[in-house]
C-alpha cells in the first residue's frame, strides 16, 4: 500500500474538496506542446505562459532540472510545472526522464502543498513521452509526498 489513490479521470479536473495542486513534468528546453500539457493549456493559459517566460528568462532565475514553478489558476487550484526531463526525445543518451530531478521537484511540491494545505493531483508523471517507468516514479511520490502526509491522487485517463 503506497498511500496513493488511483482513479480514472482527468488530472486537470481534480476530484475532492479543498486546495488542489496539480503536478506535472516539463522538459528543460522550453518546449510545451505534447503529452499532458495540451490538456493543461486547454483549461488554463497561465501555466504555459508562465513556463515559457520562466524558460526565456532562465539566465536570471532558478529554471533547470529539479526546479518547480507554481501557477495559481483558480481560487483553490494551482499547477506545479516541475522540470524533470532533459530534452524531449529518446536518443543516444537514453530516455529524457531524470528521476533525481523529479525527486527534488517532488520534495519542493510536498513543502508547498503543506503550506497551502493542498492535496496533490497528477497523471503518471514522467512515464509518457519522458520514457520513465512508474515502478521508479511511484516510490519517489510515496517517499516525498505520502510520507509527508500529503494526499496524492494519480489519474489514469478514462
C-alpha positions in Angstrom: 0.0 0.0 0.0 1.6 3.2 -1.1 -1.0 5.7 0.1 -1.5 6.9 -3.4 -5.1 6.9 -4.6 -5.6 5.8 -8.3 -8.6 7.0 -10.2 -9.9 7.1 -13.8 -10.3 10.6 -15.0 -8.7 13.9 -16.0 -5.9 15.3 -13.8 -6.9 18.8 -15.0 -10.3 18.3 -13.3 -9.1 17.1 -9.8 -11.6 15.4 -7.6 -12.3 16.2 -3.9 -12.6 19.3 -1.8 -10.1 21.9 -0.7 -7.0 23.3 -2.2 -5.5 21.2 -5.1 -2.1 21.3 -6.6 -1.7 19.6 -10.0 1.8 18.4 -10.5 3.3 17.5 -13.9 6.7 17.1 -15.6 8.1 19.6 -18.1 11.4 19.4 -20.1 14.4 21.6 -19.7 14.3 23.0 -23.3 11.3 25.3 -23.0 9.1 23.0 -25.2 5.4 22.8 -24.3 3.0 21.0 -26.6 2.9 17.2 -26.2 1.9 14.8 -23.5 -0.1 16.2 -20.6 0.4 19.9 -21.3 -2.1 20.4 -24.1 -4.8 19.4 -21.6 -3.4 21.9 -19.1 -3.4 24.6 -21.8 -6.9 23.9 -22.9 -8.2 24.5 -19.4 -5.9 27.4 -18.4 -3.5 29.6 -20.4 -1.4 30.7 -17.4 0.8 27.7 -16.8 2.1 27.6 -20.4 2.7 31.3 -20.5 4.5 31.2 -17.1 6.6 28.2 -18.1 7.6 29.8 -21.4 8.5 33.1 -19.6 10.4 31.2 -16.9 12.5 29.4 -19.6 13.0 32.6 -21.6 14.3 34.4 -18.6 16.3 31.4 -17.2 19.6 33.3 -17.1 18.1 35.3 -14.1 16.1 32.6 -12.3 16.1 29.1 -11.0 14.9 27.3 -14.2 16.6 23.9 -14.5 16.3 20.3 -13.7 14.6 19.8 -10.3 13.1 23.3 -10.2 9.4 23.9 -9.7 7.2 26.8 -10.8 3.8 27.3 -9.1 1.0 28.9 -11.1 -2.3 29.7 -9.4 -5.2 29.0 -11.9 -8.2 29.4 -9.6 -9.0 30.3 -6.0 -8.2 26.8 -4.8 -6.2 25.4 -7.7 -2.5 25.6 -8.5 -0.4 24.0 -11.2 3.2 22.9 -10.4 5.4 22.9 -13.5 8.2 20.5 -12.5 11.4 20.4 -14.7 12.0 16.7 -14.7 13.2 15.7 -18.1 16.4 16.6 -20.1 15.4 17.2 -23.7 12.3 15.8 -25.4 13.4 12.8 -27.4 14.6 9.3 -26.6 18.1 9.1 -28.2 21.7 8.0 -27.7 21.6 9.4 -24.1 18.5 7.2 -23.3 15.1 8.5 -22.2 14.5 12.2 -21.2 13.2 11.5 -17.7 15.5 12.4 -14.9 14.4 10.6 -11.7 16.7 12.7 -9.5 15.2 15.9 -10.8 11.7 14.6 -10.3 12.6 13.5 -6.7 14.0 17.0 -6.0 10.9 18.7 -7.5 8.5 16.4 -5.5 10.3 17.5 -2.3 9.6 21.1 -3.2 6.0 20.2 -4.1 5.5 18.5 -0.8 6.6 21.6 1.1 4.3 23.9 -1.0 1.4 21.5 -0.6 1.9 21.5 3.2 2.0 25.3 3.2 -1.2 25.5 1.1 -2.9 22.7 2.9 -3.3 21.1 -0.5 -3.8 17.7 -1.9 -1.6 16.8 -4.9 -3.1 15.5 -8.2 -1.2 14.3 -11.2 -1.1 12.0 -14.2 1.5 9.2 -14.2 4.3 11.8 -14.3 7.4 11.1 -16.3 6.0 7.9 -17.8 4.7 9.1 -21.2 6.9 10.9 -23.6 9.6 11.2 -20.9 10.0 7.4 -21.1 10.2 6.8 -17.4 8.9 3.7 -15.5 6.1 4.0 -13.0 8.0 1.4 -10.8 10.7 4.1 -10.3 8.4 7.1 -10.0 5.8 5.7 -7.6 8.4 5.3 -4.7 9.5 8.9 -5.2 5.9 10.1 -4.8 5.5 7.8 -1.7 8.8 9.0 -0.2 8.3 12.7 -0.8 4.6 13.3 -0.6 2.8 10.4 1.1 5.5 10.2 3.8 4.9 14.0 4.5 1.2 13.3 5.0 0.1 14.8 1.6 -2.9 13.2 0.0 -2.0 12.2 -3.6 -4.3 11.2 -6.4 -3.0 9.8 -9.7 -5.3 9.9 -12.7 -5.4 7.4 -15.5 -7.2 8.7 -18.5 -10.7 7.3 -18.7 
